Amino acid sequence: MDSLSIVEIMPIEYDKRRKVVHTYSKICTQDMTAQRLRDLYINLGFKNAPVVTHLGEAFLITFFPKPPIIISKSDGRMYTFVGGKWDLKEAQHQASLVMRVLVEFDLVGNHKRRSVRRRK
């Protein structure tokens, strides 16, 4: 069995022709709860909201069977697990979906999106 480690992740959306890189300074977590995070998805009309778990100094956001995304309360950054059954590209794309929801509710500081053409 592969071992898992936690790494910071850059949210990147992928499609056939380009990728969109999300940069940000910090996710606002001071008033955040697991229920509030889950409610963000429900308010946007998601049929299946993710499982959100509060883990002391972090929130674990999981859309089964997609890679889990961790939001650290201490530094406001996103992390994920590498190793096991998820690859980094899949986790980056999943983080971009979480980022888009957080941006919609103005919970991300200094958010910027940059589109980059993909190499062939």
Kinemage of the C-alpha trace (Angstrom):
@kinemage 1
@onewidth
@group {chain A} dominant
@subgroup {mainchain}
@vectorlist {calphas} color= white
{ca met a 1} P 0.000 0.000 0.000
{ca asp a 2} L 1.255 3.499 -0.904
{ca ser a 3} L 1.935 5.899 1.917
{ca leu a 4} L 0.079 9.216 2.057
{ca ser a 5} L 1.581 12.595 2.772
{ca ile a 6} L -0.040 16.021 3.021
{ca val a 7} L 1.133 18.765 0.629
{ca glu a 8} L 0.011 22.294 -0.161
{ca ile a 9} L -1.886 22.415 -3.423
{ca met a 10} L -2.365 25.068 -6.102
{ca pro a 11} L -5.945 25.082 -7.446
{ca ile a 12} L -5.797 24.541 -11.228
{ca glu a 13} L -8.750 23.948 -13.582
{ca tyr a 14} L -7.948 21.726 -16.554
{ca asp a 15} L -9.713 21.388 -19.888
{ca lys a 16} L -8.568 20.273 -23.349
{ca arg a 17} L -6.992 23.553 -24.487
{ca arg a 18} L -6.013 25.488 -21.403
{ca lys a 19} L -5.595 25.471 -17.697
{ca val a 20} L -6.703 28.181 -15.278
{ca val a 21} L -4.406 28.760 -12.318
{ca his a 22} L -5.948 30.262 -9.166
{ca thr a 23} L -3.670 32.282 -6.904
{ca tyr a 24} L -4.678 33.697 -3.534
{ca ser a 25} L -3.223 34.981 -0.301
{ca lys a 26} L -5.479 33.354 2.277
{ca ile a 27} L -8.878 31.741 2.748
{ca cys a 28} L -10.882 33.508 5.459
{ca thr a 29} L -11.504 30.880 8.133
{ca gln a 30} L -12.102 32.855 11.342
{ca asp a 31} L -15.916 32.427 11.378
{ca met a 32} L -16.004 29.225 9.349
{ca thr a 33} L -17.651 26.038 10.548
{ca ala a 34} L -18.087 22.683 8.846
{ca gln a 35} L -21.837 23.323 8.516
{ca arg a 36} L -21.280 26.766 6.986
{ca leu a 37} L -18.886 25.292 4.413
{ca arg a 38} L -21.429 22.617 3.530
{ca asp a 39} L -24.191 25.252 3.294
{ca leu a 40} L -22.166 27.205 0.703
{ca tyr a 41} L -22.558 24.293 -1.702
{ca ile a 42} L -26.251 23.879 -0.897
{ca asn a 43} L -26.868 27.612 -1.487
{ca leu a 44} L -25.265 27.300 -4.929
{ca gly a 45} L -27.664 24.488 -5.808
{ca phe a 46} L -25.347 21.486 -5.609
{ca lys a 47} L -27.457 18.343 -5.500
{ca asn a 48} L -24.831 16.479 -3.525
{ca ala a 49} L -22.987 18.689 -1.061
{ca pro a 50} L -19.577 17.419 0.055
{ca val a 51} L -18.847 15.814 3.382
{ca val a 52} L -17.137 18.521 5.467
{ca thr a 53} L -15.354 17.496 8.650
{ca his a 54} L -13.832 19.842 11.230
{ca leu a 55} L -10.458 18.485 12.330
{ca gly a 56} L -9.337 20.948 14.991
{ca glu a 57} L -7.078 23.273 12.974
{ca ala a 58} L -8.429 22.257 9.561
{ca phe a 59} L -11.489 21.370 7.506
{ca leu a 60} L -11.570 18.244 5.357
{ca ile a 61} L -13.799 18.589 2.264
{ca thr a 62} L -14.608 15.354 0.428
{ca phe a 63} L -16.685 14.602 -2.661
{ca phe a 64} L -16.467 10.817 -2.814
{ca pro a 65} L -14.594 9.376 -4.770
{ca lys a 66} L -12.640 12.579 -5.562
{ca pro a 67} L -9.464 13.599 -3.713
{ca pro a 68} L -10.089 15.280 -0.353
{ca ile a 69} L -9.148 18.938 0.073
{ca ile a 70} L -7.931 20.293 3.401
{ca ile a 71} L -8.305 23.955 4.372
{ca ser a 72} L -5.949 24.942 7.186
{ca lys a 73} L -7.441 27.341 9.721
{ca ser a 74} L -3.993 28.493 10.845
{ca asp a 75} L -2.638 29.674 7.475
{ca gly a 76} L -5.751 29.735 5.249
{ca arg a 77} L -4.160 27.556 2.555
{ca met a 78} L -5.330 24.394 0.751
{ca tyr a 79} L -3.698 21.007 1.142
{ca thr a 80} L -4.345 17.488 -0.086
{ca phe a 81} L -3.028 13.966 0.259
{ca val a 82} L -0.572 12.648 -2.311
{ca gly a 83} L 0.117 8.985 -2.805
{ca gly a 84} L -2.537 6.340 -2.665
{ca lys a 85} L -5.188 6.387 -5.377
{ca trp a 86} L -5.268 10.138 -6.225
{ca asp a 87} L -2.824 11.948 -8.470
{ca leu a 88} L -1.762 15.573 -8.094
{ca lys a 89} L -3.528 16.797 -11.254
{ca glu a 90} L -6.872 15.384 -10.107
{ca ala a 91} L -6.400 16.981 -6.679
{ca gln a 92} L -5.504 20.356 -8.244
{ca his a 93} L -8.687 20.282 -10.296
{ca gln a 94} L -10.756 19.353 -7.234
{ca ala a 95} L -9.156 22.239 -5.301
{ca ser a 96} L -10.167 24.618 -8.116
{ca leu a 97} L -13.806 23.609 -7.651
{ca val a 98} L -13.581 24.324 -3.914
{ca met a 99} L -11.870 27.646 -4.706
{ca arg a 100} L -14.666 28.726 -7.066
{ca val a 101} L -17.268 28.142 -4.334
{ca leu a 102} L -15.230 30.082 -1.751
{ca val a 103} L -14.690 32.970 -4.187
{ca glu a 104} L -18.428 33.121 -4.901
{ca phe a 105} L -18.999 33.958 -1.225
{ca asp a 106} L -16.006 36.345 -0.983
{ca leu a 107} L -14.037 34.112 1.393
{ca val a 108} L -10.700 34.329 -0.443
{ca gly a 109} L -8.175 37.154 -0.164
{ca asn a 110} L -6.393 38.504 -3.257
{ca his a 111} L -7.850 35.899 -5.586
{ca lys a 112} L -6.638 35.971 -9.183
{ca arg a 113} L -7.264 33.659 -12.120
{ca arg a 114} L -4.764 33.253 -14.914
{ca ser a 115} L -5.450 31.293 -18.074
{ca val a 116} L -2.537 29.387 -19.610
{ca arg a 117} L -2.530 27.482 -22.887
{ca arg a 118} L -1.685 23.836 -22.468
{ca arg a 119} L 1.272 22.400 -24.310
{ca lys a 120} L 0.679 19.658 -26.809
